[in-house]
Each structure stands twice: as structure tokens, then as C-alpha cells.
């Protein structure tokens, strides 16, 4: 029974293996043996820290069929370091079409070889020739040698690749040109024919090259171009339908060239700021959109003021100068932000909107970004969100982001992509629907919040929430009311003074002494009553010392005013019984009375 089970398991395993092989066979491409490489011109650009290889391939069809694509194999020495591949069809040095490139598998492939299928713009007819230009960019393909250098040493790097174009097709003729970053060449592969002229090394022409022919190419040379690697770029785009798009980029950048050996000398660095420390990176250039405004550049410490901004017609150039020069192995983190007008990037048709912006912008020349995290924050209330990237991305997820005055949260789309170079600077499109009535949500929330705040303040001010009576507060309120009554009584005394003076003027006119006496007696009676009330207030209440002093001064002024009135009445009686000129004395008493009245009123205002 056990042997029978083992045989059944073996049969099942064999059957599954056959299914896998059949599936791979069905999905794998077949290499067309009728396609031949007539001529290949391979140009290897090593002037930066990226290896940029441009292969100009002339293909011919020697068969009877018309294939619609051909296959491109990567350099086996650098296939794992590929960052970008693109192809186009040219005719008489003029671009005809951009071709579709996709990764694929082939039947009977070479070990550890990556293949790409490149679609022709139209099927290649028999005996026809077409010229295809394939651009590939490899990162981390130049290794520092030596790996550590002193502060003022030159940086040497070594590049390794396959000398011949690694093709699955037979090649009739080929020329390879290597463009270096400097004229200083330590060594290079000596395979004839070869010609080294200044900063160029040319191999070939070679002829009759078999498919998949391998020959190691190695160049050891001086390269002082910035070996900058952006390990992580967090790009934050926040869209507002009030006319603004806020962009913020957080960078983690490292100098990945030869590491600094020993300590750093600021004195030596400043002594020769231009010729010394050739491998150090002092600054680099970032390009922003021409409409960018409110640009800021800062790090964890704060604003960095050593940067410079230059407005140009097509872009805004920002010179990014870190707080310290970057040597091999050194790194920096910073934040760069700016605002953009939404009308240049946001398109509308009714309730449908489309945002078209760059997935990654220019950071520095010949940039390499190991990972980018793009976050797009849309207005609250957006629906039917669709994201169209310019190329496949590694991950894509949606979430909600909450900020000021949000209720249900703003939709946020987070996209992750690894291994990007300058060729990946292309536009994405994100479309969504949005009802414009939602623009009134935040103003209405503000209006409601302030209205409720005012209502609460009114209620709190008008109600007493204290559990125990505040005796001090009650005493202060009582004394305040008493002082107000005290001042009111004094105001009445001043009005009585005016009243008796009016009676004197009336007596001068009608000579009715009896009426005058009656009015005077009534005023004296009222004044006496007021004085009694004032005395009672002063006795029954304990005022602060400063208030008591003012009351004493007030009574003194009142007594002086009373004496002035008595002198005025006495002078009036004398003038009636015995006619005489008393005008000068009356004027003097009147002026004195006016001054006393003003002083009393000032004291009352203080009380």
C-alpha cells in the first residue's frame, strides 16, 4: 500500500512539472532567427555616476515573414543594475516613433539573462532594414577603486561591462565608444582594434559577432562627477480648489563615491575652496516649475540661508548648498517646498477634475532615486478617484488624511516606486469627481464655530456659577454703589449752587425780596439734608485710604465753594441796600467759584 501511494505521488509530481513547463512554453517568446544585426554603434557614457548606454542597431529581416517585434538582451554584467530602458525608431537621424518595451521570457534562454521585447512601429518586411536606438541607464555600475581616499585625493572608479552588444542575434559589424569623465585613465581593456584619445576609448570595428558573445570590458579612470544617491524621496502634493497646490519634498541624499579616509580638515578645505577636495560635493542645482512661489529650504535644525534662487523663463533654479560639504559616505536630509497655481495643472469639466503633474521632478543632474513615495492629497469630498501613472509603479494605496476643519477626511493616494533616474521625469494623471458646493463647507464650519463661541461667552458672562458667595466681590460692588451715590449727592449740591445764583439774577430783575428769601431758605434746607446724608455715608462705610483722602479733599473744596457763595450773597445785599460798584469783586468771586467747581468735578470723576 505504501509503495502504491509513493507511485501515485510521483505521477502527480511529474504531471505538475509538465503543466508548469507547458505554461512557461506557451507564455515564452520564440526568438526569430531570421532577424540579423547589420550594424551596431554602442556609445557608453560614463561622464556621470550613471552608466548611460545608447545602442544604435540596424536590423534586417532575412526571412519571408514580417515580424512585429525583436528581442533585446541586457548586458550580463549589469543586468541587475538596470534603472531605465527605452527605444525609438529613427530614420536619417530623425525620430520616427517611440517604441513599446516590455520585459519578457524566451524559449531556451541564456542563464541569468533578462530579455525585453521591443515592438516595431510597423512589421519588418523581408529584406528591409530598420534603425532602432535603445537607451539603457545603469545605476551603481561604477565602483570606487580605491574605496577610501584622503580629503584631497582624486576619486578613481572602475566600470565593468560586456565589450560586445549582448544580442540574441548574429551581428555583422559593431563599434563601441566609451566616453569618460576625465582624460586621466589608469587602465582599460586592451582588445584590438582599440584607440584611446583623451577622454574616449574606441573599440572596433568588429565583424561577424556570434549571438551572446561575451568579452569583459573594464575601464579604470578618474571621475569627480557628483556621486549622489537619493535613498528616499517623500513627495507630498496637496490640492486645494481655492487655487493653490502645495508641494513639499523630503530628501535623504548620500555621497556614494569613495569614502573619506581619516578626519575632515575645515582649514584645508577653506584654504583651497576650488581646487582642493575634488571629490567633495559643495552644492547642486535643483529645477522647479517656473510658476513656483513661496519657496523654502530647511532641515531639522531650521531654515538654510545659504541657498540661492534664480528665476528663469522655463524654470526656477535653486542652488542647494548643504550645511557642510558632502564627502564619500556622508549624507544629508532636507525639505524643499513651494506653492503652485492650480490653474496650470488642474483641469475641469463640470464635476470632473483631472490633475496632471510630474511623478518625480528634477532634483539634480543625472539623478538617481532609490525609492520615491508620492502622496497626493485631494480635497475633502472627492469621489471616483482614478490614478494613471506614466509607467508601472511598485505599490498604490488610498487612505484618509485629516487636517484643519475636516469632517470626513481628505482622500490621499500613496504611490511607491523604486529605482528611478532622470528619464523617469514624466507626468501622472489623477482624475476624480467633486461637487463645488463642498467648497462652502469650511466657511460654514467657521461661521458656526464662532457663532457657538459667542453664544457660550454670552451665557458664561451673564450667569453666576459660583457655589459660595464671594464676600470680597460683594463688598467691592457695595462700595462702588455707595461711591456712585456719594458722587450723585455732590452733583446735587453743585446744582443747588447754580440754583441760588439763578435766584440772585432773578431778584436783580424783579426786586421781589420775599420770593428770593423763600428760594434761599428752600435751598439751604436741601443742602442741609444732603450734608446729613453725606456724613451718614462717611460714617457707615469703611473706604480705602486713598478714597478717604479724596473725600476729605472734596469736603474742603465744598466748604470753600460755600464760603464763596456766602460772600457773593453778602456782596449782593450790600449793593441792594447801598448802591455801589461791585462788578470787579463779583468777577473775582465768579472766577474763584468756577475754579472750585472744576476741581470738585475732577475729584468726583476720580471717585
ZINORJO-V480353 format. One record per residue. N is the residue number from 0. SS is DSSP state (2 for helix, 1 for strand, 0 for the rest). PHI is phi as a letter, one per 40 degrees, with the letter a starting at -180 (none if undefined). PSI is psi in radians with two decimals (* if undefined). Layout:
N_SS_PHI_PSI / N_SS_PHI_PSI
//
This chain:
0_0_none_-0.68 / 1_2_c_-0.71 / 2_2_c_-0.64 / 3_2_c_-0.73 / 4_2_c_-0.69 / 5_2_c_-0.69 / 6_2_c_-0.68 / 7_2_c_-0.74 / 8_2_c_-0.68 / 9_2_c_-0.70 / 10_2_c_-0.73 / 11_2_c_-0.74 / 12_2_c_-0.74 / 13_2_c_-0.73 / 14_2_c_-0.73 / 15_2_c_-0.70 / 16_2_c_-0.71 / 17_2_c_-0.65 / 18_2_c_-0.75 / 19_2_c_-0.79 / 20_2_c_-0.71 / 21_2_c_-0.70 / 22_2_c_-0.76 / 23_2_c_-0.70 / 24_2_c_-0.70 / 25_2_c_-0.62 / 26_2_c_-0.30 / 27_0_c_2.57 / 28_1_c_2.76 / 29_0_b_2.20 / 30_0_c_2.28 / 31_0_c_1.95 / 32_0_c_-0.19 / 33_0_c_-0.25 / 34_1_c_2.33 / 35_1_b_2.60 / 36_1_c_1.92 / 37_1_c_-0.79 / 38_1_a_2.45 / 39_1_b_2.25 / 40_1_b_1.86 / 41_1_b_2.11 / 42_1_b_2.06 / 43_1_b_1.94 / 44_1_c_1.97 / 45_1_b_0.53 / 46_0_c_-0.20 / 47_0_b_-2.86 / 48_0_c_-0.03 / 49_0_b_2.47 / 50_1_c_1.97 / 51_1_b_1.98 / 52_1_b_2.17 / 53_1_b_2.04 / 54_1_b_1.98 / 55_1_c_1.92 / 56_1_b_2.19 / 57_1_c_2.04 / 58_1_b_2.57 / 59_1_b_2.68 / 60_1_b_1.94 / 61_0_c_0.09 / 62_0_c_-2.91 / 63_0_b_-0.30 / 64_0_c_3.02 / 65_0_b_1.58 / 66_0_c_2.62 / 67_0_b_0.07 / 68_1_a_2.85 / 69_1_b_2.98 / 70_1_b_2.46 / 71_1_b_2.20 / 72_1_b_2.46 / 73_0_c_2.71 / 74_0_d_2.13 / 75_0_c_-0.39 / 76_0_c_-0.39 / 77_0_b_0.23 / 78_2_c_-0.57 / 79_2_c_-0.18 / 80_2_b_0.18 / 81_1_c_2.30 / 82_1_b_-0.52 / 83_1_a_2.52 / 84_1_a_2.34 / 85_1_a_2.72 / 86_1_a_2.63 / 87_1_a_2.72 / 88_1_b_2.31 / 89_1_b_2.73 / 90_1_a_2.07 / 91_0_f_0.81 / 92_0_g_0.35 / 93_1_b_2.28 / 94_1_c_2.25 / 95_1_c_-0.80 / 96_1_a_2.61 / 97_1_c_2.25 / 98_1_c_2.65 / 99_0_c_2.27 / 100_1_b_2.25 / 101_1_a_2.52 / 102_1_c_2.54 / 103_1_a_3.07 / 104_0_b_2.72 / 105_1_b_2.85 / 106_0_c_2.44 / 107_0_f_1.00 / 108_0_c_2.82 / 109_0_c_2.63 / 110_0_c_2.34 / 111_0_f_0.63 / 112_0_b_2.31 / 113_0_c_2.27 / 114_1_b_2.62 / 115_1_b_2.47 / 116_1_b_2.10 / 117_1_b_2.09 / 118_1_c_2.30 / 119_0_c_2.72 / 120_0_c_-0.49 / 121_0_a_2.68 / 122_0_d_2.46 / 123_0_c_1.93 / 124_0_c_2.77 / 125_0_d_2.41 / 126_0_g_0.07 / 127_0_c_2.73 / 128_1_b_2.37 / 129_1_b_2.53 / 130_1_b_2.12 / 131_1_b_2.34 / 132_1_b_2.08 / 133_1_b_2.15 / 134_1_b_2.22 / 135_1_b_2.51 / 136_1_b_2.23 / 137_1_b_2.33 / 138_0_b_2.70 / 139_0_f_0.57 / 140_0_c_-0.21 / 141_1_b_2.08 / 142_1_b_2.29 / 143_1_c_2.36 / 144_0_a_1.79 / 145_0_c_2.81 / 146_0_c_-0.37 / 147_1_b_2.40 / 148_1_b_2.80 / 149_0_c_3.00 / 150_0_d_-0.72 / 151_0_b_0.16 / 152_0_c_2.72 / 153_0_c_2.67 / 154_0_c_2.12 / 155_1_b_2.46 / 156_1_b_2.78 / 157_1_b_2.28 / 158_1_b_2.34 / 159_1_b_2.35 / 160_1_a_-3.13 / 161_1_c_2.29 / 162_0_c_-0.75 / 163_0_c_2.69 / 164_0_c_2.06 / 165_0_c_1.65 / 166_0_b_2.55 / 167_0_c_0.00 / 168_0_b_2.78 / 169_0_c_2.46 / 170_1_b_2.26 / 171_1_c_-0.74 / 172_1_a_2.58 / 173_1_a_2.49 / 174_1_b_2.36 / 175_1_b_2.20 / 176_1_b_2.23 / 177_1_b_2.04 / 178_1_c_2.13 / 179_1_b_2.93 / 180_0_c_-0.25 / 181_0_a_3.02 / 182_0_c_-0.19 / 183_0_c_1.86 / 184_1_b_2.12 / 185_1_c_-0.80 / 186_1_a_2.78 / 187_1_a_2.80 / 188_0_c_2.25 / 189_0_b_1.51 / 190_0_b_2.05 / 191_0_c_2.62 / 192_0_c_2.42 / 193_1_a_2.53 / 194_1_a_2.11 / 195_1_b_2.05 / 196_1_b_1.85 / 197_0_f_-1.91 / 198_0_b_0.38 / 199_1_b_2.48 / 200_1_b_2.13 / 201_1_b_2.25 / 202_1_b_2.41 / 203_1_h_-3.05 / 204_1_c_2.49 / 205_1_b_2.72 / 206_1_b_2.73 / 207_1_f_1.14 / 208_1_c_2.19 / 209_0_c_2.73 / 210_0_d_2.52 / 211_0_f_0.57 / 212_0_c_2.27 / 213_0_b_2.39 / 214_0_a_2.10 / 215_1_c_2.27 / 216_1_b_2.22 / 217_1_b_2.30 / 218_1_b_2.23 / 219_1_b_2.02 / 220_1_a_3.00 / 221_1_c_2.34 / 222_0_a_1.90 / 223_0_b_0.25 / 224_0_c_2.70 / 225_0_c_2.01 / 226_0_c_1.23 / 227_1_c_2.34 / 228_1_b_2.18 / 229_1_c_1.79 / 230_1_c_-0.60 / 231_1_a_2.27 / 232_1_b_2.04 / 233_1_b_1.85 / 234_1_b_2.06 / 235_1_b_2.10 / 236_1_b_2.06 / 237_1_b_2.06 / 238_1_c_2.29 / 239_1_b_2.33 / 240_0_c_0.10 / 241_0_c_0.18 / 242_0_h_0.24 / 243_1_b_2.55 / 244_1_b_2.05 / 245_1_c_2.25 / 246_1_b_2.30 / 247_1_b_2.32 / 248_1_b_2.19 / 249_1_b_2.16 / 250_1_b_2.53 / 251_1_b_1.82 / 252_1_b_2.47 / 253_1_b_2.52 / 254_1_c_1.95 / 255_0_b_0.36 / 256_0_c_-2.76 / 257_0_c_2.26 / 258_1_c_2.62 / 259_1_c_2.21 / 260_0_b_2.23 / 261_0_g_-2.95 / 262_0_c_2.82 / 263_0_c_2.28 / 264_0_b_1.93 / 265_2_c_-0.62 / 266_2_c_-0.86 / 267_2_c_-0.62 / 268_2_c_-0.76 / 269_2_c_-0.45 / 270_2_c_-0.63 / 271_0_b_1.37 / 272_0_c_-0.30 / 273_0_b_-0.72 / 274_0_c_-0.46 / 275_0_c_2.82 / 276_0_f_1.10 / 277_0_c_-0.43 / 278_0_c_-0.16 / 279_0_c_2.54 / 280_1_b_1.95 / 281_0_c_-0.66 / 282_0_a_2.93 / 283_1_a_2.92 / 284_1_b_2.24 / 285_1_b_2.41 / 286_1_b_2.27 / 287_1_b_2.81 / 288_1_d_2.60 / 289_0_c_-0.39 / 290_0_c_0.10 / 291_0_c_2.49 / 292_1_a_2.92 / 293_1_f_0.83 / 294_1_c_2.37 / 295_1_b_2.59 / 296_1_b_1.99 / 297_1_a_2.96 / 298_0_b_-2.83 / 299_0_c_-0.45 / 300_0_c_-0.70 / 301_0_i_-2.74 / 302_1_c_2.45 / 303_0_b_1.99 / 304_0_c_0.01 / 305_0_c_-0.02 / 306_0_c_2.81 / 307_1_b_2.57 / 308_1_b_2.26 / 309_1_b_2.08 / 310_1_c_2.16 / 311_0_b_3.09 / 312_0_c_-0.69 / 313_0_b_-0.24 / 314_1_a_2.93 / 315_1_b_2.13 / 316_1_c_2.19 / 317_1_b_2.14 / 318_1_c_1.94 / 319_1_c_1.96 / 320_0_b_1.85 / 321_0_c_2.96 / 322_0_c_-0.32 / 323_0_a_2.67 / 324_0_c_2.60 / 325_1_c_2.06 / 326_0_b_3.01 / 327_1_d_2.23 / 328_0_g_-0.28 / 329_0_c_2.68 / 330_1_a_2.85 / 331_1_a_2.65 / 332_1_b_2.35 / 333_1_a_2.94 / 334_1_b_2.29 / 335_1_b_2.19 / 336_1_b_2.76 / 337_1_a_2.96 / 338_1_b_2.61 / 339_1_b_2.54 / 340_1_c_2.31 / 341_2_c_-0.39 / 342_2_c_-0.31 / 343_2_c_-0.29 / 344_0_b_-0.27 / 345_1_b_2.18 / 346_1_b_2.49 / 347_1_b_2.48 / 348_1_a_1.66 / 349_0_g_-2.14 / 350_0_c_0.07 / 351_1_c_2.31 / 352_1_b_2.64 / 353_1_a_2.22 / 354_1_b_2.20 / 355_1_b_1.90 / 356_1_a_3.00 / 357_1_c_2.39 / 358_0_c_-0.64 / 359_0_a_2.39 / 360_0_b_3.07 / 361_0_c_2.16 / 362_0_b_-0.88 / 363_0_a_2.89 / 364_0_c_2.45 / 365_0_f_0.86 / 366_0_c_2.65 / 367_1_b_2.17 / 368_1_b_2.05 / 369_1_c_-0.69 / 370_1_a_2.36 / 371_1_b_2.37 / 372_1_b_1.88 / 373_1_c_2.14 / 374_1_b_2.14 / 375_1_b_2.00 / 376_1_b_2.08 / 377_0_c_2.84 / 378_0_c_2.68 / 379_0_c_2.33 / 380_0_h_0.04 / 381_0_c_2.52 / 382_1_b_2.96 / 383_1_f_0.92 / 384_1_c_2.24 / 385_1_b_2.28 / 386_1_b_2.26 / 387_1_b_1.73 / 388_0_c_2.73 / 389_0_c_-0.28 / 390_0_a_2.86 / 391_0_d_2.48 / 392_0_b_2.85 / 393_0_c_-0.70 / 394_1_a_2.73 / 395_1_a_2.18 / 396_1_a_2.72 / 397_1_b_2.63 / 398_1_a_-3.04 / 399_1_b_2.47 / 400_1_b_2.28 / 401_0_b_2.32 / 402_0_a_-2.83 / 403_0_d_2.34 / 404_0_g_0.33 / 405_0_c_2.57 / 406_0_b_-0.98 / 407_0_c_-0.11 / 408_0_g_2.67 / 409_1_c_2.37 / 410_1_c_2.35 / 411_1_b_2.27 / 412_1_b_2.17 / 413_1_b_2.13 / 414_1_b_2.37 / 415_1_b_2.38 / 416_1_a_2.44 / 417_1_b_2.76 / 418_1_g_1.25 / 419_1_b_2.58 / 420_1_b_-3.04 / 421_2_c_-0.46 / 422_2_c_-0.28 / 423_2_c_0.10 / 424_0_c_1.59 / 425_0_b_2.90 / 426_1_c_2.44 / 427_1_b_2.88 / 428_1_b_2.24 / 429_1_b_2.13 / 430_1_b_2.62 / 431_1_a_2.95 / 432_1_b_2.54 / 433_0_a_2.26 / 434_0_c_2.16 / 435_2_c_-0.32 / 436_2_c_-0.38 / 437_2_c_-0.26 / 438_2_c_-0.42 / 439_2_c_-0.09 / 440_2_c_-0.86 / 441_2_c_-0.78 / 442_2_d_-0.67 / 443_2_c_-0.64 / 444_2_c_-0.73 / 445_2_c_-0.79 / 446_2_c_-0.79 / 447_2_c_-0.71 / 448_2_c_-0.80 / 449_2_c_-0.66 / 450_2_c_-0.80 / 451_2_c_-0.62 / 452_2_c_-0.78 / 453_2_c_-0.68 / 454_2_c_-0.77 / 455_2_c_-0.73 / 456_2_c_-0.74 / 457_2_c_-0.76 / 458_2_c_-0.76 / 459_2_c_-0.71 / 460_2_c_-0.64 / 461_2_c_-0.21 / 462_0_b_2.59 / 463_0_b_1.94 / 464_0_c_0.13 / 465_0_c_2.49 / 466_0_c_-0.68 / 467_0_b_2.48 / 468_0_c_2.42 / 469_0_c_1.80 / 470_2_c_-0.66 / 471_2_c_-0.74 / 472_2_c_-0.70 / 473_2_c_-0.72 / 474_2_c_-0.73 / 475_2_c_-0.73 / 476_2_c_-0.68 / 477_2_c_-0.81 / 478_2_c_-0.61 / 479_2_c_-0.74 / 480_2_c_-0.68 / 481_2_c_-0.74 / 482_2_c_-0.68 / 483_2_c_-0.72 / 484_2_c_-0.68 / 485_2_c_-0.80 / 486_2_c_-0.63 / 487_2_c_-0.72 / 488_2_c_-0.67 / 489_2_c_-0.61 / 490_2_c_-0.64 / 491_2_c_-0.67 / 492_2_c_-0.69 / 493_2_c_-0.63 / 494_2_c_-0.56 / 495_2_c_-0.64 / 496_2_c_-0.75 / 497_2_c_-0.64 / 498_2_c_-0.73 / 499_2_c_-0.60 / 500_2_c_-0.62 / 501_2_c_-0.67 / 502_2_c_-0.64 / 503_2_c_-0.78 / 504_2_c_-0.65 / 505_2_c_-0.65 / 506_2_c_-0.62 / 507_2_c_-0.49 / 508_2_c_-0.88 / 509_2_c_-0.17 / 510_0_f_0.47 / 511_0_c_1.63 / 512_2_c_-0.68 / 513_2_c_-0.78 / 514_2_c_-0.71 / 515_2_c_-0.75 / 516_2_c_-0.71 / 517_2_c_-0.78 / 518_2_c_-0.72 / 519_2_c_-0.74 / 520_2_c_-0.70 / 521_2_c_-0.74 / 522_2_c_-0.73 / 523_2_c_-0.66 / 524_2_c_-0.80 / 525_2_c_-0.71 / 526_2_c_-0.68 / 527_2_c_-0.71 / 528_2_c_-0.72 / 529_2_c_-0.73 / 530_2_c_-0.66 / 531_2_c_-0.74 / 532_2_c_-0.73 / 533_2_c_-0.72 / 534_2_c_-0.68 / 535_2_c_-0.72 / 536_2_c_-0.75 / 537_2_c_-0.57 / 538_2_c_-0.69 / 539_2_c_-0.26 / 540_0_b_2.51 / 541_0_b_1.81 / 542_0_c_2.74 / 543_0_c_2.78 / 544_2_d_-0.75 / 545_2_c_-0.56 / 546_2_c_-0.71 / 547_2_c_-0.70 / 548_2_c_-0.73 / 549_2_c_-0.68 / 550_2_c_-0.72 / 551_2_c_-0.78 / 552_2_c_-0.64 / 553_2_c_-0.74 / 554_2_c_-0.65 / 555_2_c_-0.77 / 556_2_c_-0.64 / 557_2_c_-0.68 / 558_2_c_-0.71 / 559_2_c_-0.69 / 560_2_c_-0.67 / 561_2_c_-0.76 / 562_2_c_-0.68 / 563_2_c_-0.73 / 564_2_c_-0.71 / 565_2_c_-0.70 / 566_2_c_-0.66 / 567_2_c_-0.77 / 568_2_c_-0.68 / 569_2_c_-0.74 / 570_2_c_-0.59 / 571_2_c_-0.71 / 572_2_c_-0.72 / 573_2_c_-0.69 / 574_2_c_-0.45 / 575_2_c_-0.80 / 576_2_c_-0.64 / 577_0_b_1.81 / 578_0_d_2.26 / 579_0_a_2.82 / 580_0_c_1.87 / 581_0_b_0.31 / 582_2_c_-0.73 / 583_2_c_-0.69 / 584_2_c_-0.68 / 585_2_c_-0.70 / 586_2_c_-0.71 / 587_2_c_-0.80 / 588_2_c_-0.64 / 589_2_c_-0.74 / 590_2_c_-0.74 / 591_2_c_-0.69 / 592_2_c_-0.66 / 593_2_c_-0.74 / 594_2_c_-0.73 / 595_2_c_-0.71 / 596_2_c_-0.75 / 597_2_c_-0.70 / 598_2_c_-0.70 / 599_2_c_-0.73 / 600_2_c_-0.63 / 601_2_c_-0.73 / 602_2_c_-0.64 / 603_2_c_-0.66 / 604_2_c_-0.60 / 605_2_c_-0.72 / 606_0_c_*
//
